Amino acid sequence: MAKRGKRYKEIVEKVDKSKIYESAEAMELLKEMATAKFDETVEVHLRMGVDSRRADQQVRGAVVLPNGTGRDVKVLVFAEGPKADEAKEAGAEIIADDEVIAKIQNENWLDFDVVIASPDMMGKVGPLGRILGPHGLMPNPKAGTVTPDIKEAVQDAKAGKIEYRLDRHNIIHVPIGKVSFTAEQIEENFIALLDAVYKSKPSGAKGRYIRACHVSSTMGPSIKVNPKLA
């Protein structure tokens, strides 16, 4: 543990804590500091100048990252008939029949990453909210996961669509790729996320919208990044 602690300290010293890095330099530094023996996830943390307790200051949405997330996504779909067939053709692994619904209800089974539902199926999805909700899996129209266009929703999920939303501390936490990506790919994903968040600015937001922005890898230190788009 002492050896690991020393190595981490050496890595941390590469970050100038008084500096706000431009995105290109930040992503190069992030890759340089990723020394774990696995492909670490790159995460973005945005401290927002809004109040999550106010209905007119909610920030929520979704964006398809241009270079994907670097992970395989298992998709569960609530749909019937032709919509269920569309979901399978688009690559959905699970179609939620009564057996699957019972498994989620009775066993808290959550062996999937994204849940998509056609609007007519929300009556069946609703009772699962207490299980899906706390894990960020509840379908939502704002995230594009409650939609009549099941095929496109599944394709987007597979292509690297991520959802972002405020937590109760007014912070947005989202993964934007892996350290095995090039610095340019990570930066492109970062810019796509920021662009989407700015476009989601709520009517009640006053003053500075994004107050602080940090990026980090799973095991690496945090880097403060300029959140302004060029």
C-alpha positions as CSV (number, residue, x, y, z in Angstrom):
1,M,0.0,0.0,0.0
2,A,2.9,2.4,0.8
3,K,4.2,1.8,-2.7
4,R,0.9,2.6,-4.3
5,G,0.5,5.7,-2.1
6,K,3.9,6.9,-3.2
7,R,3.1,6.4,-6.9
8,Y,-0.2,8.1,-6.5
9,K,1.5,11.1,-4.8
10,E,3.9,11.3,-7.8
11,I,1.0,11.3,-10.2
12,V,-0.9,14.0,-8.2
13,E,2.1,16.3,-8.3
14,K,1.8,16.5,-12.1
15,V,-1.5,18.4,-11.7
16,D,-1.3,22.1,-11.1
17,K,-4.2,22.6,-8.6
18,S,-4.1,26.4,-9.2
19,K,-4.6,26.0,-12.9
20,I,-7.7,25.6,-15.0
21,Y,-6.7,23.5,-18.0
22,E,-8.0,23.8,-21.5
23,S,-9.7,20.6,-22.6
24,A,-7.0,19.4,-25.0
25,E,-4.2,19.7,-22.4
26,A,-6.4,18.2,-19.7
27,M,-7.1,15.0,-21.7
28,E,-3.4,14.5,-22.6
29,L,-2.6,14.9,-18.9
30,L,-5.4,12.5,-17.8
31,K,-4.1,9.8,-20.1
32,E,-0.5,10.3,-18.9
33,M,-1.7,9.8,-15.3
34,A,-3.8,6.7,-15.9
35,T,-1.5,3.9,-14.5
36,A,-4.0,1.2,-13.4
37,K,-3.8,-2.3,-14.9
38,F,-7.3,-2.0,-16.4
39,D,-8.9,0.3,-18.9
40,E,-10.0,3.1,-16.6
41,T,-13.2,5.1,-17.2
42,V,-13.0,8.8,-17.9
43,E,-15.5,10.7,-15.8
44,V,-16.7,14.3,-16.0
45,H,-18.0,16.2,-12.9
46,L,-19.9,19.5,-13.4
47,R,-20.8,21.7,-10.4
48,M,-23.9,23.6,-11.7
49,G,-25.1,27.0,-10.7
50,V,-28.7,25.8,-10.3
51,D,-30.9,24.5,-7.4
52,S,-32.1,20.9,-8.0
53,R,-34.9,21.5,-5.5
54,R,-36.6,24.0,-7.9
55,A,-38.7,22.7,-10.8
56,D,-37.6,25.5,-13.1
57,Q,-33.9,24.7,-12.5
58,Q,-33.7,21.0,-13.5
59,V,-30.9,19.9,-15.8
60,R,-31.5,16.6,-17.5
61,G,-31.0,15.2,-20.9
62,A,-29.0,12.7,-23.1
63,V,-26.4,12.9,-25.8
64,V,-24.8,10.3,-28.1
65,L,-21.1,10.6,-27.7
66,P,-19.3,10.8,-31.1
67,N,-16.8,8.1,-30.0
68,G,-19.0,6.0,-27.8
69,T,-18.4,5.1,-24.2
70,G,-16.0,2.3,-24.7
71,R,-18.2,-0.3,-23.1
72,D,-20.7,-2.8,-24.2
73,V,-24.2,-1.8,-23.2
74,K,-26.9,-4.4,-22.4
75,V,-30.4,-3.0,-23.3
76,L,-33.7,-4.1,-21.9
77,V,-36.8,-3.0,-23.8
78,F,-40.5,-2.8,-22.8
79,A,-42.4,-3.2,-26.0
80,E,-44.8,-5.6,-27.7
81,G,-45.6,-6.9,-31.2
82,P,-43.8,-5.1,-34.0
83,K,-42.0,-2.7,-31.6
84,A,-40.5,-5.7,-29.8
85,D,-39.3,-7.1,-33.1
86,E,-37.7,-3.7,-34.0
87,A,-35.9,-3.7,-30.6
88,K,-34.5,-7.2,-31.3
89,E,-33.4,-6.3,-34.8
90,A,-31.6,-3.1,-33.4
91,G,-29.7,-5.2,-30.9
92,A,-31.6,-5.2,-27.7
93,E,-30.6,-8.2,-25.5
94,I,-33.8,-8.4,-23.4
95,I,-37.5,-7.9,-24.2
96,A,-39.3,-7.4,-20.9
97,D,-42.1,-10.1,-20.7
98,D,-44.1,-10.9,-17.6
99,E,-41.3,-13.3,-16.4
100,V,-38.7,-10.6,-16.7
101,I,-40.9,-8.1,-14.9
102,A,-41.5,-10.5,-12.0
103,K,-37.7,-11.2,-11.8
104,I,-37.1,-7.4,-11.4
105,Q,-39.9,-7.0,-8.8
106,N,-39.2,-10.1,-6.8
107,E,-35.4,-10.5,-7.1
108,N,-34.3,-6.9,-7.7
109,W,-32.7,-8.3,-10.9
110,L,-30.8,-5.6,-12.7
111,D,-28.5,-7.3,-15.2
112,F,-28.8,-4.6,-17.8
113,D,-27.5,-1.1,-18.4
114,V,-30.2,0.8,-20.2
115,V,-34.0,0.5,-20.1
116,I,-36.1,1.7,-23.1
117,A,-39.9,1.7,-23.2
118,S,-42.6,2.4,-25.8
119,P,-45.2,4.9,-24.3
120,D,-48.0,2.3,-24.2
121,M,-45.9,0.1,-21.9
122,M,-45.4,2.7,-19.1
123,G,-48.3,1.2,-17.2
124,K,-46.1,-1.9,-16.7
125,V,-42.9,0.0,-16.1
126,G,-44.4,2.4,-13.5
127,P,-44.6,-0.1,-10.6
128,L,-40.9,-0.9,-11.1
129,G,-39.9,2.7,-10.5
130,R,-38.9,2.0,-6.9
131,I,-36.3,-0.5,-8.1
132,L,-35.2,1.1,-11.4
133,G,-35.2,4.7,-10.2
134,P,-32.5,4.6,-7.5
135,H,-30.1,3.0,-10.1
136,G,-30.8,5.6,-12.8
137,L,-32.6,3.0,-15.0
138,M,-36.1,4.4,-15.1
139,P,-37.1,5.3,-18.6
140,N,-37.8,9.0,-19.2
141,P,-39.0,11.0,-22.2
142,K,-36.4,13.7,-21.6
143,A,-33.6,11.1,-21.9
144,G,-35.2,9.6,-25.1
145,T,-35.8,6.3,-23.3
146,V,-39.6,6.6,-23.5
147,T,-40.3,6.8,-27.2
148,P,-42.4,5.3,-30.0
149,D,-39.1,5.1,-32.1
150,I,-37.8,2.0,-30.3
151,K,-35.3,1.1,-33.1
152,E,-33.5,4.5,-33.0
153,A,-33.5,4.5,-29.2
154,V,-31.8,1.1,-29.1
155,Q,-29.3,2.0,-31.8
156,D,-28.4,5.2,-29.9
157,A,-27.9,3.3,-26.6
158,K,-25.6,0.9,-28.4
159,A,-23.7,3.7,-30.1
160,G,-22.8,5.4,-26.8
161,K,-25.7,7.5,-25.6
162,I,-25.3,8.7,-22.1
163,E,-27.8,10.4,-19.8
164,Y,-26.9,13.3,-17.6
165,R,-28.9,14.8,-14.7
166,L,-28.4,16.8,-11.5
167,D,-27.9,15.0,-8.2
168,R,-29.2,16.5,-5.0
169,H,-25.9,18.4,-4.6
170,N,-26.4,20.1,-7.9
171,I,-23.6,18.1,-9.6
172,I,-23.7,16.2,-12.8
173,H,-21.4,13.0,-12.9
174,V,-21.1,11.2,-16.3
175,P,-18.7,8.8,-18.0
176,I,-17.4,10.0,-21.4
177,G,-15.1,7.1,-22.5
178,K,-12.0,5.1,-21.6
179,V,-8.4,6.0,-21.1
180,S,-7.5,3.7,-24.0
181,F,-9.2,6.3,-26.3
182,T,-7.0,8.9,-27.9
183,A,-6.8,12.3,-26.2
184,E,-8.7,13.7,-29.2
185,Q,-11.5,11.2,-28.9
186,I,-11.9,11.9,-25.2
187,E,-12.0,15.7,-25.9
188,E,-14.6,15.3,-28.7
189,N,-16.8,13.4,-26.3
190,F,-16.2,16.0,-23.6
191,I,-17.2,18.8,-26.0
192,A,-20.3,16.9,-27.1
193,L,-21.4,16.6,-23.5
194,L,-20.8,20.2,-22.6
195,D,-22.7,21.3,-25.7
196,A,-25.7,19.2,-24.7
197,V,-25.6,20.5,-21.1
198,Y,-25.5,24.1,-22.3
199,K,-28.4,23.4,-24.6
200,S,-30.3,22.0,-21.6
201,K,-30.0,25.3,-19.6
202,P,-33.3,25.7,-17.7
203,S,-35.3,28.9,-17.8
204,G,-34.8,29.4,-14.0
205,A,-31.0,29.3,-14.2
206,K,-29.4,32.6,-13.1
207,G,-25.7,33.7,-13.0
208,R,-22.9,31.3,-13.8
209,Y,-24.4,28.1,-15.2
210,I,-21.4,25.8,-14.9
211,R,-19.5,26.8,-11.9
212,A,-16.7,24.2,-12.0
213,C,-15.7,21.3,-14.2
214,H,-13.4,18.4,-13.4
215,V,-12.3,15.3,-15.3
216,S,-10.7,12.2,-13.9
217,S,-10.0,8.6,-14.6
218,T,-11.3,5.9,-12.3
219,M,-8.0,5.7,-10.2
220,G,-6.5,9.1,-11.2
221,P,-6.6,12.6,-9.6
222,S,-9.1,15.3,-10.6
223,I,-8.1,17.9,-13.2
224,K,-9.9,21.2,-13.3
225,V,-11.0,22.1,-16.9
226,N,-12.3,25.2,-18.6
227,P,-16.0,24.5,-19.2
228,K,-16.4,27.2,-21.8
229,L,-16.9,26.1,-25.4
230,A,-14.9,27.8,-28.1
